[in-house]
Amino acid sequence: MRLDKFLKISRLIKRRTLAKEVADQGRITINGNQAKASSTVAVGDELMIKFGQKLVTIEVTALRENVKKDEAETLYKVLKEEKKDE
């Protein structure tokens, strides 16, 4: 599944266009490698996403085309959440 689509379906980022912009700015890595919006995400991958001052590391636990809003969190597991001080 494409990275931008996964971020939208899992509701980590609300809109796919925003997910694409974040990826194109180089703020997302998959297993330590710089990711593009078109990068492929697989179960077991570790994503690191920079949201402003926050750095969130998640593990992909499932891939599904459609999920209900309350089931979106079942697609990933938060491994680490840290605030950056700059």
C-alpha positions in Angstrom: 0.0 0.0 0.0 1.2 3.5 -0.7 2.5 5.5 2.2 0.2 8.5 1.7 -2.9 6.2 1.5 -1.9 4.3 4.6 -1.5 7.6 6.6 -4.9 8.7 5.5 -6.7 5.4 6.2 -5.0 5.0 9.6 -6.0 8.6 10.3 -2.4 9.5 11.4 -2.8 12.4 8.8 -6.3 13.4 7.9 -5.9 14.1 4.2 -3.9 12.3 1.5 -2.7 15.5 0.0 -1.3 16.6 3.3 0.3 13.2 3.8 2.0 13.6 0.4 3.3 17.1 1.3 4.7 15.8 4.6 6.5 12.9 2.8 7.8 15.2 0.1 9.3 17.5 2.8 11.4 14.5 4.0 9.7 14.3 7.4 8.9 10.5 7.2 11.2 7.5 7.2 10.4 3.8 6.7 12.8 1.5 8.5 15.3 4.3 8.6 15.1 5.2 4.9 13.8 8.5 3.6 10.2 7.9 2.3 8.2 9.4 -0.6 4.4 9.5 -0.8 4.6 6.6 -3.3 6.8 4.4 -1.1 5.3 1.0 -0.3 4.3 0.2 3.3 4.2 -3.4 4.5 3.1 -5.0 7.8 6.0 -4.8 10.3 7.5 -1.6 8.8 8.6 1.1 11.3 7.6 4.6 10.3 9.1 7.7 11.9 7.0 10.8 11.4 7.9 14.4 12.4 4.9 16.5 13.3 6.3 19.9 14.1 8.0 19.5 17.5 6.9 15.9 17.9 8.6 12.8 16.7 6.3 9.7 16.5 7.5 6.2 15.8 4.9 3.6 14.8 4.9 0.0 13.7 2.5 -1.1 10.9 0.4 -3.9 12.3 -2.2 -4.3 9.5 -3.1 -3.1 6.0 -6.7 -2.7 5.0 -8.4 -0.7 2.2 -11.2 0.6 4.3 -11.6 0.9 8.0 -14.1 2.6 10.3 -12.9 5.6 12.2 -12.9 3.8 15.6 -10.9 0.9 14.1 -8.2 3.0 12.5 -5.9 2.6 15.4 -5.8 -1.1 14.9 -3.6 -0.6 11.8 -0.6 0.6 13.8 1.1 0.5 17.2 2.8 3.6 18.7 6.4 2.6 19.7 7.7 5.9 20.7 6.5 9.5 21.0 8.9 12.2 21.9 9.0 16.0 21.9 11.9 17.8 20.3 13.2 20.9 22.0 14.6 23.4 19.6 
